[in-house]
Amino acid sequence: MKLFWIISFFLLQDTGAFLIKNARFKLCLRASPTNRDLLLEDCNPESDFQEWSWQGDSLVNHGTQSCLSVSGADRVQTSLCASTGYTSWDCSNSLLSPLGTSQSYLVANRKGVALSDLAGLKAQWQDAADRSVCEEKAGHNTYFPLALTSPYMYEDTAGNVTLPLGMDQKELEDLLWFFRREDPSTWNYSVLALSLATFILGLLLLTTNIVRNRKRKIMSKEAVQTPLDAKEALIPVQRDSPAEPQKQEPVPQDQRAGDVVVQWKDGTITSLYTDMSEEAI
């Protein structure tokens, strides 16, 4: 689950970008793409050169990928984040001051921005929603690094700050507890048992279907053979049926009852023991 938080952290880095708007002039701080100068222009959320984000104590411009730095006594410009200039800023009550000094503040003027010891509306900086840029720093740098390293939350030192994703502190604690305490073993075993039961049920259904198909084929063959056997069984009955009487050979006129008659192969019929008349004798 740590991978989930790491991915979320990098995805939310871009959503942590904000505009730096002066409370007095209502203009936004813009980094020049051609040089290191800083300008004040009408706020444009679509411009990458007006988008800034907190990286630790440094303010990084998304358009130039350079840091807000101090050059000289009171000049402010952008420079490489690894340079020796003042790239770290302290933020308190919407006032931005170089880290380590508390007597100079980032102040807007007609030419751009500079350092000054006057803390008025010109030295107060807000985001597009008129919230202090200090809230952006607290919300971006306090909770997500802690979420990656520890399941416990530390006390908020910047006041009541709204967390990213619209969650309060208790919801974030519950979410961290859930992802760090979740044990997937039960779920894995349940899925394995369900898969095994499904496999066995499939085999039973397949076997039942095969047996039924075999029985159906056997019954079909028997149904086809039965009419033929019945027809053959009726043939001898029809041959011996009395409806067709056998033709009898006519008895010769000279035969009498009690005579023994023999029918030879050639069809000749003769009588045995025929009584001869006395006259013939």
Disulfide bonds with the S-S distance in Angstrom:
Cys28-Cys43 1.88
Cys67-Cys81 1.91
Cys91-Cys134 1.90
